[in-house]
Amino acid sequence: MFRTISYLVCFVSLFQRISFPQTSDYFQQAVNSVQVQNIRRHLQFLASDIFEGRAVGTTGGNLAAKYLGIEFSKIGLIPIGDENTFYQYVPMHGSKALSSSKMIIHSADEEIQLNLNDDYFLYRTGQQTYIPIPLELVFVGYGINAPEFDYNDYQSVDVEGKVVVYISGEPQSDNPEFFDGNNPTVYSYPTSKAKIAVSRGAAGSILIPVSENFNWEKQKLEFSFEDVTLAYSPSNNLSVLLNPNTADLLFEGTGYSFEEVLEMNNQKRLKSFPLERQLSFKGEFLQRDFLSPNIIGMVEGSDEALKESYVIVSAHYDHLGIGIPFGNDSIYNGALDNAIGVSVLLDLANTFVQLENAPKRSIIFIALTGEEKGLLGSTYYTDHPLVPLYKTVANINIDGIALFRDFKSIVGIGSELSTLSNYLNAAAANFSLQVEDIPPQFKQFEAFNRSDQIAFASAGIPSMLVLEGIKNKNYSEEEVLDAFIDYMINRYHTPIDDLNQNIDYTAAAQHAQLLFYLCYSIANSESIPDWYVDTPYVNARLRSIAERK
């Protein structure tokens, strides 16, 4: 209780000292100096076929990194990367499963070989996934152990040294106190389920997707790309995504068909039980080790005392590269994910460099690598920071830019977790914008965990991603929402997220102006953002301060 009161007192005190930019003619000129033509120019390069989709560790990805380093130098940013360059090299390991891999389902009287891509995909690849001797299979419901909800799918079964099988999702409830009601929690993530399985001693795990919207053919596009991890990442055991059409094989002889398991799920009476089948796996992989850089430059602060504290502005520049053809196109350009975000980052950096009076704190601009492979660049940076984490006061991440000009509302992904909400509210008020909650169609918990801001947050740095809302002067909320959904379903992570789609550069510039105001506000404030006391990132912040990391 004492700590809670202390935080509240500090919060009130800090809020009183936040100094937001004054809307003087000089500052307004700086805001207006955001250039549509610069954003367009950068995007026309980065999203072009020349860069072959900017996959990590490829010629196209390396060319994109070189382009960004040259632009950072032209802008006049201070290099703070390796050996006084703009590059922080991230060691990575790539692995791609070959069709000659053998996954076999064993029973007393037969062996059935499953086919990679048709029957299953591998979440993780490499030698550590081998299961040379057939192991028992155990069905464990959702594969969740959540003590805070008094829920444990593993309570009645022994899974040590076995392969667990579970379905996607989590227990459904209208009670927000139980698995956050209708909103997904971290327990619904495949990575969370796999980690829980490992913690229970399982030798491997199999996820069966049961969502009505699941599309196996679309998953083929996603899983066609190389699996990439940080070179120093701990080994993973076997983690499989199984085609639901194959799932019946696992349940034969148990007294339950897969259809009956789905019915148990619908009736909220799912239970765990051993299966009568066993599984073995011998994978064959194409593997490599390589480096892929973060591009990092700085604008030094103007205050002698505060310039050694930092605001990080980030955007990932990587995308998927060349993959399975979609129509006649096999280059996954990632124009809106996230070439346009990096283009805005470059223009913001240029705008800050051109200021006659820099803000008090220093601003670090990072074009991150490996976001598409699991936030690798941001994770590496927080593991190997170039300035102390405890002196880094905030991260504003850019992953996606406004689709429609004259938007009337914005969404701060993660703003509810820290006092960054105060800065966001002030920036919105300056532009006569409304701050609204994320639309229910896009779940809030998942949104904060989908991009690089979560890596900075996990290191204790208050972080936020700012997106346009669904209110607009020229379009109805339904039209804006439909456009978002259309992008996510039909263009996201496909080759048609390219320069042939309708891109509103004026909307991008308006979004950039808002981000400039927001970042300036944070960098020029004597006080610093802080996590609210009941959020999961407070301890990481306190630890970095205590360790002076």
Phi, psi and omega in degrees: 000319181298318180297319180299314179297320180298317178297320180296318178297316179298319181299314180299317181296316181293320181300324181292339184260359178293126180248107180276154182302141174276140182277060177282167178300320181297312183292321179296325175298320178297315178300316183287349182282353172303128191252120175301318184293328178292316178299316179299313183300313180296317182294321180298331175280303191294328181264007180280164179294344179304323184268004169050036176084002170055038177291148181297141175070020178242168178302316180295317178296319179291324176296320178297318178298319179295317178302315182294320178298319178295318179294320176301319179293316178299320182296325181104021175290155178274124179286132179229018181275200182299133176051043175061035175248183175272003189250131168246109188279128184254118180284129184229157176236127180249143180211137179227124181290141178260156183294345178282357176298147185237112171249125187234132172266124184251141168225183183297331187235005179200162173232129181240120180271130177269151183256126176303137180082325177271317183256334184201159170235159176253123174293321179229145184238171176117175186300329185293350181272356184297136169229085187289330180254132182304132180244151180295151176251141179226127175276129184233042175060240177275350183073036187240138168234107185233087183304325183294340177252009182053050184227131181208106177289344185264359190300323188256006184228151175260121184242002184298127180074010181245174176255123181268149178238131179215162179262163179288164176092197183202169180304134182267141181199152172270357182272113181296346178276352181240108184051038174057031176062237183275354180269140179290146175251178179301336182291344179277350184285137175305322180295322178295316179299317180296321179294320177298318179300315178298317181296337179269003177091009180291146179274348180184173182213148178232122178258128176252113180288136182234007179293142178297333183270001184292137182229109183296322181296323177291326177297330177300324177296313183296316186274002179284348184267161180299139172278125183233136177227166169295141186299334182261011180294145176296153180295148176249150173268185185299129178222116192238141166255118186259136175298125180304332179291345180260350191298330182303329180303324185286334189261357180299135178087359182267346187094355178231131169276166177297325178298323178290327175296318178297323178293320175301320179296316179298326181270005178058043177226039180296141179221163181259147179195153178290149176260161184268357182258163174235166183222141170228157181210128173233104184269151171237132192225149168262119189234155178201160173239141184202174176244141174222129191266145156282144177253121192226128175216163189225145164255119184286139178291163185264347183264127184302323182277320188269348184290347175267019166239155199223145167249128177260127172249122188231156172200137180275139182257349183281158169218206193269337179092219181256129184218203180301132181300142176240101193071234179257011187240131179242003179264120180268087191291328181061050180297312179269351180224082007217039179301323181289327177295319178291325177297319176293320177303315179298318181290324174298315179301316179297320180296317179292322179296325183283350180297138175292325179235108180292154174296167187295319181269159176280149178241127178254126178257125181234120168268112191268144174262161168069017177298318183293342181261009178117037176060042187290317181294316180290324177295317179297318180299315181289336172284331182227065185294145179271343168228156184301137178299321184289344175263000178267112192273338183194156170234125170251112182263145180239112178217088187105138183232156185309136178274330186238131176293162177060038174292147184250356180215158178225161178236128175261100179288112183095357183294334181286354184267343186211175178284005168302337177301326179296317179293321179295317179298319180293318179296317178299317181298323180297329180256012180057043179252153176261135173269122182235165177287158176297138179303145183299340179290340179242105190292136189294313184299317180295321183300317182293333184267005187268348183220185193296342180301331182291328177294317177293320178298317181296338175272003176098359184270121176306127191223156183200148172240128184251122179238161175289150176269192185262359177270134184211150181290331189250347184230151177285162178300323180295320180294318179295314181298318178298323179293319177299313182294319178300318179297313183295323184276319192253338185239328181304128179058039172227164179295346181273003166277072185226192185283354179279346179279165181283112181244122182266100183289333176294320176299319179297319179293321177296320176296319180297321178298317177299315181295323177299311179301315182297311182294321177297318180302315181292316184290337184261000183273140176287332177270169182235151174296153179216151176290146169291150193293338184261015179266158187283359186254000182299315185296323178296323178293314179298323180293318180294325177292315181296322181273354184051044182275000000 
